[in-house]
């Protein structure tokens, strides 16, 4: 992914190990948006359009790493046939006032219930193509307290590769932008080849606000014989860049 250098910090280090699903299950301890700078595939650029009294549960670094993997997003092999989205696809805004986040989504993608997901949307008949959001309480005040975008990307990739179903995973881009309330948002793009769902392109975004960790994963089929096309990519990037807090 490629984020254009605006208010975001671009990271293009080719040294990042090729793997990236945000990891969070076990932690220890509107402005213009850039496009993700490709880590090892310069021809792939991500463009953008704009931009109590009770103690909170503690999520550690190790837990955060696990969370970022979104296990509930893994479809069955039968759902792996993905078609491209048309540029004319209607995007509608989805806002969860109680959890405090908002984003754009294809109007035709239906909301489904799944354990572990705060919200999950799937393309009709193609469950491999989906958008998932997880919101979890944390003690962090900013995602930077957890680490840099590169650090998060590396942890995500390591976690992805540890999964039995993963054949290969590679990071394509890492970038940082800002929420409407000024908190940093990490965006990561990677490709994964899995025995459960085949080859997929994943666009991830994560930020911390009001002691909550917000995670977004956009998954789309990306097989060699029918790779992700530029039009579909633009649509998915618009969804990625629209993920924000409710202000």
Residue, then its C-alpha position, 0 to 999 in steps of 0.5 A: x500500500x502506498x500512503x502519500x506523505x501528508x500528515x502521515x509518516x511513511x515507512x518504506x523499509x524493505x527490511x520489515x519481515x514479510x508478514x502482518x496481521x495485527x496481533x492482539x489476543x495476548x498483550x503483556x504490559x476530516x483530514x487528508x490521508x496518505x497512501x501506504x508506501x510499499x515495502x517490497x513491491x513498489x508497483x503496488x501503491x495505496x491511493x487515498x481520497x481524504x480523509x469509573x470506578x471499575x478497573x479496566x481489563x489490562x491487555x498486554x503486548x502479547x495479547x495485542x499481537x494476538x488480537x490483530x490476527x482476527x481469527x474470525x475472519x478466516x473463511x471456509x475454502x468453499x468461499x474463496x472464489x472472489x470477484x472484483x468490485x465495480x468502481x460504481x459500487x455504492x459505499x455507505x457510512x456505518x457508525x457505531x455510536x456506542x463503541x465510537x467508530x465509523x467507516x465506509x462499507x459497500x452498501x451491498x455487503x451484509x452484516x453478519x454475527x460472529x463471535x469475537x467481532x464487534x462488527x463483520x460485513x461480508x460480500x454476498x456469496x463470497x465470504x472470503x471478501x469481508x470487513x471486520x472490526x474489533x474493539x477491545x479495552x486497553x490501558x494504552x493511551x496511544x498505539x505508540x505506547x505499544x510500538x512503531x508501525x514497523x514493530x506492529x507490522x513485524x509482530x503481526x507477520x510473525x503471528x500470521x506465520x505461526x498459524x497452521x493454515x498459513x503457507x506464506x505471508x508478506x508485508x506490502x506496505x506500512x504507513x501512519x496517519x491521524x484520527x480526527x481526534x489526533x491519535x495515530x492510526x497504523x495502516x498495513x497491507x499484506x498478502x497471505x496464502x492460506x490453506x483456508x481461503x487461498x491467497x488473500x490481500x489484507x488491509x489493516x488499520x489500528x488505533x487507540x482512543x479513549x482506552x480502547x483498541x480499534x482494529x479493522x481488517x479488510x480481506x479480499x481474494x487475490x489469487x494468481x489467476x484472478x489478482x486484485x484489480x486496481x478498481x477494487x483496490x481503490x474501493x478497499x483503500x477508501x474503506x481503509x482510510x475512512x476508519x475513524x473515531x466518532x467525534 
